[in-house]
């Protein structure tokens, strides 16, 4: 099992310079902004399909 010491982890995080930290956070934010519309579309498609399936099920029961 991989045991990472808390001290080692904190030393790694503290060793990151400010410029690298800004670049890493910028990349993470950029990916978030790129993926947000895609995920929003995927979620809306899934919701529409579920609503459509529920509508079809209710119409079948009414007949």
Secondary structure, 3 states (H helix, E strand, C coil): CCCCCHHHHHHHHHCCCHHHHHHHHHHHHHHHHHHHHHHHHHHHHHHHHHHHHHHHHHHHHHC
